């Protein structure tokens, strides 16, 4: 019966029969309904707040990983000394809507897992000339799939990647389309 113990109901009925001398505390069903509605509203508000926070973070962070497959390097602090990888710390120049400027070094991470074949720089794909097989790379360069360095646009049809300690310099030429992945 409505979740009340039988003995409690009988004592309440006896009290009613004996007269109004003993007040009976009956549960207020409206209070329970209001409390449940308040809990539901709080949960909905918390869920909406969480969804809004996730949406803001998604807009601020952008796609992860980037849709074009490139990796955005962390800007190096402005300093002239060599960093822990031996690459001179080069501050990133301000973004140029027309693309990178000739002769300006830009921080770049070169994919070296299968050797040096191609890279994406300045919104387009570039082919290494000559390609460098994985076995020809210094073990310090190969210890991570990406090696940090700088990319310099030498001309409209030539870019050069440079890494210091161990030294590495590779020339790249533009490609018409994305190269096939390494195997």
C-alpha positions, -999 to 999 in steps of 0.1 A, spaced: 0 0 0 17 32 -11 50 22 5 38 28 41 43 0 67 10 -15 77 15 -10 115 21 28 109 -12 30 90 -31 12 117 -18 35 144 -26 65 123 -62 52 118 -66 46 156 -54 81 163 -80 95 139 -107 74 155 -98 85 190 -100 121 181 -79 150 170 -58 150 202 -28 134 185 -17 151 153 -5 127 126 24 137 103 14 125 68 40 127 41 36 156 17 36 141 -18 40 176 -33 72 182 -15 87 150 -30 75 159 -65 90 194 -62 123 180 -49 125 155 -78 117 183 -103 144 205 -87 170 177 -91 160 172 -127 163 209 -134 198 211 -118 209 180 -138 197 195 -170 214 229 -163 247 211 -154 245 191 -186 237 222 -207 267 240 -190 290 211 -197 278 209 -233 284 246 -238 319 243 -222 328 215 -246 315 234 -276 336 265 -266 367 243 -262 361 226 -295 359 260 -313 390 274 -296 411 242 -300 401 235 -336 401 200 -351 422 174 -334 441 160 -351 442 186 -379 422 175 -410 451 180 -433 473 156 -413 499 182 -405 512 188 -370 514 223 -355 547 227 -337 547 244 -303 563 279 -308 598 281 -294 606 307 -268 625 336 -282 662 328 -276 693 325 -296 707 294 -279 702 258 -290 673 240 -274 675 205 -259 672 188 -293 701 209 -307 677 230 -329 682 267 -325 651 282 -310 634 302 -338 605 324 -328 576 319 -352 571 349 -375 536 364 -376 512 346 -399 512 360 -435 480 357 -454 500 354 -486 521 325 -473 556 322 -459 581 349 -468 612 340 -487 643 334 -465 624 334 -432 629 303 -411 596 288 -398 595 261 -371 586 228 -387 584 192 -377 595 167 -404 580 132 -405 610 108 -406 594 74 -397 599 60 -433 629 81 -441 624 116 -456 601 115 -486 577 144 -483 563 170 -460 534 195 -458 545 232 -455 528 264 -463 495 246 -471 510 224 -498 529 191 -502 566 190 -510 588 161 -521 624 156 -508 651 158 -535 668 135 -531 647 113 -508 666 101 -478 660 64 -468 653 57 -432 686 37 -428 706 67 -439 693 89 -411 712 95 -378 697 74 -350 691 107 -330 669 119 -358 650 86 -361 642 82 -324 609 100 -328 586 99 -359 588 137 -361 621 157 -359 620 194 -351 638 220 -372 631 250 -394 618 252 -429 629 281 -452 612 290 -484 642 295 -508 622 302 -539 587 296 -552 598 261 -562 622 252 -534 621 249 -496 649 237 -473 645 219 -439 674 224 -415 680 207 -381 711 212 -359 727 186 -336 727 162 -354 730 183 -386 704 176 -413 695 196 -444 670 185 -470 658 203 -501 621 200 -511 602 207 -544 564 213 -546 541 184 -554 509 187 -574 490 164 -550 493 146 -517 519 117 -519 509 82 -509 516 72 -473 548 52 -465 545 15 -461 
